[in-house]
Amino acid sequence: GITMPTLTIDTDYQLLFAEGYWIQTGRSFGKSYGAFTTLPNPNRVWVSTDAINWQDRSPIGLPVNPVCAYGNGVLVIVGGDKIFRSVDFGLNWTSLTVEAPVGLFSVAYGNSIFVAGGNGKTLTSTDGGVSWVQQSLSNSSISFIEYGSGMFLRSVGNLQTSKDGIAWTNIITNGWPINWIGNAAYGSSGFLLVSDTGKGGLQSIEGAPPSLPTTYATTGIVTGK
């Protein structure tokens, strides 16, 4: 069977696999073997090497809705106005506080750059998450940031791509309502974007990397976020 720590995750935010480690971020409402307990901070980070046995490696002060990204030996977790950095998969954490609160709830790694986004703002780090620079403002919240095929993809009311997290270019979506898009993932066939309301999905139609998907087509997928 699966061995979990005492507190179980009731709401999961992200599952990531990197360098032989599974990292799960989520929220526990205090259920401990069927009994309800009050937690000072219900937001958690769980780590496993086999997806069967898990350890709670939550940093102190972990914010609401934590999400993570991994690159070049560094695990980064963002949420609210906080950023956490670890080089040993959560055994030890360094906490960074963003100077101007940005409401972070998305992060990705690529091209040796971490890119994080939230309420109309984007932050980048080129030194492994040690320092962060605010790069752009938007009138819309950033629903997600994903990386693949040599570029970052984000949604800010419309879809945009960037190679460095600084300069962003709008892309075409064949008239599909962008405000429905809740999340994205990247695989060998390109990007797949899914609806937040169960209305379907978008898949990049320009194939596997290194092609840059500038046009998207509707798929038959019906799913939620």
C-alpha positions as CSV (number, residue, x, y, z in Angstrom):
1,G,0.0,0.0,0.0
2,I,0.8,3.7,-0.1
3,T,2.5,5.2,2.9
4,M,1.5,8.8,3.5
5,P,2.5,11.1,6.3
6,T,0.1,11.6,9.2
7,L,-1.7,14.5,7.4
8,T,-3.3,13.8,4.1
9,I,-3.7,16.2,1.2
10,D,-7.3,17.1,0.5
11,T,-6.6,19.5,-2.4
12,D,-3.7,19.0,-4.7
13,Y,-2.2,21.9,-6.7
14,Q,0.6,20.4,-8.7
15,L,2.5,17.1,-9.2
16,L,6.0,17.3,-10.6
17,F,8.7,14.7,-11.4
18,A,12.3,15.7,-11.5
19,E,15.7,13.8,-11.1
20,G,14.0,10.7,-9.7
21,Y,11.8,12.7,-7.2
22,W,8.0,13.2,-7.1
23,I,7.0,16.6,-5.7
24,Q,3.3,17.2,-4.7
25,T,2.0,20.5,-3.5
26,G,-1.4,20.8,-1.9
27,R,-3.5,21.7,1.0
28,S,-4.6,19.6,4.0
29,F,-7.7,20.5,6.0
30,G,-6.3,18.7,9.0
31,K,-7.6,15.1,8.5
32,S,-5.4,12.8,10.5
33,Y,-6.4,9.2,10.1
34,G,-10.1,10.2,10.0
35,A,-9.9,12.7,12.8
36,F,-10.1,16.5,12.2
37,T,-7.3,18.6,13.6
38,T,-6.7,22.4,13.4
39,L,-3.5,23.3,11.4
40,P,-1.8,26.6,11.7
41,N,-0.8,26.3,8.0
42,P,-2.6,23.7,5.9
43,N,-0.5,24.2,2.8
44,R,2.0,21.3,2.3
45,V,4.8,19.9,0.1
46,W,5.2,16.2,-0.1
47,V,8.2,14.4,-1.7
48,S,8.7,10.8,-2.8
49,T,11.2,8.7,-4.7
50,D,8.8,5.9,-5.6
51,A,5.3,7.6,-5.6
52,I,4.4,5.1,-2.8
53,N,6.2,6.4,0.3
54,W,5.9,10.1,0.9
55,Q,7.6,12.6,3.2
56,D,6.2,16.0,4.3
57,R,8.9,18.6,3.4
58,S,6.8,21.7,3.8
59,P,8.8,24.9,4.5
60,I,7.6,27.2,7.3
61,G,5.3,29.9,6.1
62,L,4.3,28.1,2.9
63,P,1.6,30.3,1.2
64,V,-1.8,29.4,-0.2
65,N,-2.0,27.6,-3.5
66,P,1.7,26.7,-3.8
67,V,3.0,25.6,-7.2
68,C,6.5,24.4,-8.2
69,A,9.1,24.2,-10.9
70,Y,12.5,22.5,-11.1
71,G,15.5,23.3,-13.2
72,N,19.3,22.9,-13.0
73,G,19.3,21.4,-9.5
74,V,16.9,23.9,-8.0
75,L,13.3,23.4,-6.8
76,V,11.3,26.6,-6.6
77,I,7.9,27.0,-5.0
78,V,5.8,30.2,-5.4
79,G,2.6,31.4,-3.9
80,G,1.2,34.8,-2.8
81,D,4.2,37.1,-2.3
82,K,6.6,34.4,-1.3
83,I,9.2,32.3,-3.2
84,F,10.9,29.2,-1.7
85,R,14.1,27.7,-3.1
86,S,15.7,24.3,-2.3
87,V,18.7,22.5,-3.8
88,D,18.0,19.2,-2.0
89,F,14.4,18.5,-2.8
90,G,12.9,20.2,0.2
91,L,15.2,19.0,3.0
92,N,16.3,22.7,3.4
93,W,14.5,25.8,2.2
94,T,15.5,29.4,1.6
95,S,12.6,31.8,1.8
96,L,12.4,34.9,-0.4
97,T,9.7,37.6,-0.1
98,V,8.8,39.6,-3.2
99,E,9.1,43.3,-2.6
100,A,5.8,44.2,-4.2
101,P,3.1,41.7,-3.6
102,V,2.1,40.0,-6.9
103,G,-0.2,37.1,-5.9
104,L,2.0,34.5,-7.6
105,F,0.3,31.3,-8.6
106,S,2.3,29.9,-11.6
107,V,6.0,29.2,-12.3
108,A,8.0,27.4,-15.0
109,Y,11.6,26.7,-15.9
110,G,13.4,26.8,-19.3
111,N,16.3,28.3,-21.1
112,S,18.1,28.5,-17.8
113,I,15.4,30.9,-16.6
114,F,12.6,30.6,-13.9
115,V,9.5,32.6,-14.9
116,A,6.7,33.2,-12.3
117,G,3.4,35.0,-12.8
118,G,0.3,36.1,-10.9
119,N,-2.0,39.0,-10.7
120,G,-0.9,40.9,-13.8
121,K,2.8,40.6,-13.1
122,T,5.7,38.4,-14.3
123,L,9.0,37.8,-12.4
124,T,12.1,36.2,-13.9
125,S,15.3,34.7,-12.3
126,T,18.4,33.9,-14.2
127,D,20.5,32.8,-11.2
128,G,18.6,29.7,-10.1
129,G,15.9,31.5,-8.1
130,V,18.3,33.5,-5.9
131,S,17.1,36.9,-7.1
132,W,14.0,37.9,-9.1
133,V,13.2,40.8,-11.4
134,Q,9.7,42.1,-12.2
135,Q,9.4,42.2,-16.0
136,S,5.9,43.0,-17.3
137,L,2.5,44.2,-16.3
138,S,-0.9,43.1,-17.6
139,N,-4.5,44.1,-17.0
140,S,-5.3,40.4,-16.6
141,S,-4.1,37.7,-14.2
142,I,-1.8,35.1,-15.5
143,S,-3.7,31.8,-15.5
144,F,-0.6,29.7,-16.1
145,I,3.0,29.7,-17.4
146,E,4.3,26.5,-19.1
147,Y,7.6,25.8,-20.9
148,G,8.3,23.7,-24.0
149,S,9.9,23.7,-27.4
150,G,12.3,26.5,-26.5
151,M,9.7,28.9,-25.3
152,F,7.4,29.9,-22.4
153,L,3.6,30.0,-22.9
154,R,1.2,32.0,-20.7
155,S,-2.4,33.1,-20.6
156,V,-3.2,36.8,-19.8
157,G,-6.6,37.0,-21.3
158,N,-4.9,36.0,-24.6
159,L,-2.1,33.5,-25.2
160,Q,1.5,34.7,-25.4
161,T,4.9,33.2,-26.0
162,S,8.3,34.3,-24.9
163,K,11.9,32.9,-25.1
164,D,13.2,34.9,-22.1
165,G,10.1,35.8,-20.0
166,I,10.6,39.4,-20.8
167,A,9.3,40.0,-24.4
168,W,6.0,38.4,-25.1
169,T,4.2,37.8,-28.5
170,N,0.5,37.1,-29.0
171,I,-0.4,33.9,-30.8
172,I,-3.4,32.8,-32.9
173,T,-6.0,30.4,-31.4
174,N,-8.5,30.0,-34.3
175,G,-11.2,31.9,-32.4
176,W,-11.3,29.6,-29.4
177,P,-12.4,31.5,-26.3
178,I,-9.1,32.0,-24.4
179,N,-10.9,33.0,-21.2
180,W,-11.9,29.3,-20.9
181,I,-8.4,28.1,-20.7
182,G,-7.4,26.9,-17.2
183,N,-4.1,25.2,-17.6
184,A,-1.5,23.8,-20.1
185,A,1.0,21.0,-20.4
186,Y,3.8,20.2,-22.9
187,G,4.6,16.9,-24.5
188,S,6.2,15.3,-27.6
189,S,3.3,16.5,-29.8
190,G,3.3,20.1,-28.6
191,F,1.3,22.1,-26.1
192,L,-2.1,21.0,-24.8
193,L,-4.4,23.6,-23.2
194,V,-7.5,22.5,-21.3
195,S,-10.7,24.3,-20.4
196,D,-11.5,25.5,-16.9
197,T,-15.2,24.9,-17.6
198,G,-15.2,21.5,-19.3
199,K,-15.7,22.9,-22.8
200,G,-12.8,21.2,-24.5
201,G,-9.1,21.9,-25.2
202,L,-6.5,23.2,-27.6
203,Q,-3.5,21.4,-29.1
204,S,-0.7,23.1,-31.0
205,I,-0.8,21.8,-34.5
206,E,2.8,22.4,-35.6
207,G,4.1,19.2,-34.2
208,A,6.9,18.0,-32.0
209,P,9.9,20.2,-30.9
210,P,11.7,22.2,-32.1
211,S,8.7,23.7,-34.0
212,L,7.2,26.7,-32.4
213,P,3.4,26.4,-32.1
214,T,2.0,29.7,-33.3
215,T,-1.4,28.3,-34.3
216,Y,-3.7,26.1,-32.3
217,A,-6.7,23.9,-33.2
218,T,-9.6,22.6,-31.1
219,T,-9.4,19.1,-29.8
220,G,-12.2,16.7,-28.8
221,I,-11.0,16.6,-25.2
222,V,-13.7,17.5,-22.6
223,T,-12.0,18.1,-19.2
224,G,-11.7,20.5,-16.3
225,K,-8.6,22.1,-14.9
